[in-house]
Amino acid sequence: MASAGMGDTLSGILASLLGQGLVPVQAAVAGVRLHARAGERAGQLHGYGLSATDVASQLGERGPI
């Protein structure tokens, strides 16, 4: 999760949640959790060397891998 674009991915999640009307604290808590879970899912699929695209592709996915 410490690679180029990960912060941009998180920023996009936060902006989206704020745009949907969440207050900043709620957006931060939910956004960090969504970003982390997408990273966990991407890690299960791709192993080490994740890119921001790998993480972003897992946003909105449902169910176990």
C-alpha positions in Angstrom: 0.0 0.0 0.0 3.0 2.3 0.0 3.3 2.7 -3.8 2.6 5.4 -6.3 -1.0 6.4 -6.6 -2.3 4.8 -3.4 -2.8 8.2 -1.8 -4.7 9.3 -4.9 -6.9 6.3 -4.7 -7.7 7.1 -1.0 -8.3 10.7 -1.9 -10.7 9.7 -4.6 -12.6 7.5 -2.1 -12.8 10.3 0.4 -14.0 12.8 -2.2 -16.6 10.5 -3.3 -17.9 9.9 0.2 -17.9 13.6 0.9 -19.8 14.2 -2.3 -22.4 11.8 -1.2 -23.1 13.8 1.9 -21.0 12.1 4.6 -19.6 14.4 7.2 -15.8 14.5 7.1 -15.3 12.3 10.2 -17.6 9.6 8.7 -16.0 9.9 5.3 -12.6 9.5 6.8 -13.5 6.4 8.8 -15.4 4.7 6.0 -12.9 5.7 3.4 -9.9 4.3 5.2 -11.8 1.1 5.8 -12.9 0.8 2.2 -9.3 1.5 1.0 -7.8 -1.0 3.4 -10.3 -3.8 2.5 -9.7 -3.2 -1.2 -6.0 -3.5 -0.5 -6.5 -6.7 1.4 -8.6 -8.2 -1.5 -6.0 -7.0 -4.1 -3.2 -8.6 -2.0 -5.0 -11.9 -2.0 -5.3 -11.8 -5.8 -2.0 -10.3 -6.8 0.4 -10.8 -3.8 3.3 -8.4 -3.4 3.8 -5.4 -5.6 0.3 -4.0 -5.7 -0.4 -1.0 -7.9 -3.1 1.6 -7.2 -5.0 0.1 -10.1 -5.1 -3.3 -8.4 -6.6 -1.7 -5.3 -9.0 0.5 -7.2 -10.3 -2.5 -9.2 -11.4 -4.1 -5.9 -13.6 -1.2 -4.8 -17.2 -2.1 -5.0 -16.5 -5.8 -5.3 -18.5 -8.1 -3.1 -18.1 -11.4 -1.5 -15.1 -13.5 -0.6 -12.2 -14.1 -3.0 
